[in-house]
């Protein structure tokens, strides 16, 4: 761990501010800036709704990205070739019930409920509801996302369409 703040020095309010900032960056399609919130070995998961605590090594996830795949996803979403997101969707994220669930010397485990509303062209509004599970690391005295898991509550995902945005 670098010099600066330790995991115990970040209270819920500071973590909420961090999550609100992350939501802002995603809603404003500032994907490069969002990528800077990640650790050098970050993971991003969207597990299946029937096995939300499954392991991506032996369970088929909607998304199971390591940092290289996350970088590729960001690059693709920003390009003209991401047909599902050209022009990109407008989103609004609501984050609530932020809880620190565990602390170690290196990580802060956080859960937060979310609602992501996706507006695209003339399609119906898509609403993604669920819980985020974060593992936040401290780097240079700042919070960074080491792992981000978006667990969807919906039992039937077909009506939600493809998950082409970063939840």
N, C-alpha and C positions, 0 to 999 in steps of 0.2 A: 504494500500500500504506500502511496506517495505521501509527502508531507501535506498538511492541511487538515481539513475536517475528517473525522472518523465516522463510521457508521452510526455510532451512538449520538452524534451531534446533529443528525438530521431528524427533526420531529415530523409529525404528520402534516403540519401546515407546509413545511418546506417540500415534502414529497408531493402534496397536492399541487403546489405551484409548479413543480417539475412536470407532473402529468398534464396539467392544464396547458403548459407551454408546448408539450409534445402534441397534444390535440390541436392546438393552434397551427403548428407547423404542418401537420397532415391536412387539416382543413384548407389551409392556404396553398397547398400543393408545393410547399418548400421542402421537397424530398431530400435534397442534398444536405440541408440544415438538419433535417430529422436524422439522417444517417450519421451526422456528427454526434448525436446523442448516444450512439451505440459504442460498446466496447469493441476491441479489435477481434474478439472471438464470439460476438453476439449470436444469438439464436432467435428466430421468430417462428412461432407455431400457431396454426389453427387446427386443433385436433377434431376428429369426427365427433359429432354430438352423442353418439352411442358409446364412445370410449374416451371421455374427456381427459382422463388421467393416463391414457395409453402411452406407450413408448414409441417414438417415431421410427425406431429401428425395426419394430415388428408389427406396427399398426399403420394402416394407410391414412395419412393426415391430408387435410385439404391443402395445408401449407406446412412445410418442414424445412425451413431455410437456415443455412449457416451464413456466416458473414459474406462469403463470396456470392452466394445466391441472393442475399439481400441487396448487395451492390448491383448485381445484374438486374434484379427486379426494379430497383430505382432507375437505372439507366433505361430499361425498356419502357417503364411507365412515362418517362419524360420524352420518349421518342415518338415520331409520327407512326411508327410501326406497331404500337400497342393499340390495335383496332378497338378493343373493348373500352379504351380510355382515351380516344382521340376524337373530339376534344374530351378532356378529362371531366369526370364527374364533379359535381359540387357536393360537398359533405358538411355536415355539422355533427360534432361529437359532444355528447354530454357524459361527464365523468362524475360518479357519485360513490358514496359509501367507501371511501378510501380507508383501508386498514393496513397497519403494519402487522404482519402475521408471524414474523420471525426475524431475528437479527443474529448475525454471526460477525466475526471480526472483519470479514470481507464482503458480506452481502446483506442487503435488506430485502426481505421477501414482503411483497405488497400485493394486496388484492383490491380491485376497484370495479364497481359495476359500470357498464357502458351502454350507451345507445348511440349508434351511428346511423344517421339519416343520409341516404344517398339519392341525389337528384341527377338525372341524366336525360338530356333531350326531352322527348315526350313520353318517356317510360313512366310507369307508376313509381311513386316514392318507395324505395327499399329501406326497410328498417332492420338493422342488425342489433340484437340485444344479447347481452351476455356479461361475462366477468373476465377481466384481465387478471392475469397472474404474472407478476414481474419478479425478476431477480435484479435488483439494482446494485451496482458496484460503485465504489468510490475511486475515482481517478483524478489525481491532482486536486484533491479536495472538493471535487464536484461529482454529482450523481451521473451515472452512465447506465444504460440498459444493457445488461448481460444476457437476459432472456426475457422475452415477451410472448406470452401465450394468450390468445383471444379465444375464449371458450364460448361458443354460441349456445343460446338457450333454445332456439327453434328446433322443434322435433322434425320438421319437414323443410329441407333446405331448397327444394325445387322452386318454390315460390320466390325465394330470394335472388334467384338468378346466379350468375357466376360471381365469384368473389374476386373481382379484378382490382379492387382498391386495397390499400393497406388498411386492415381493420385496426 
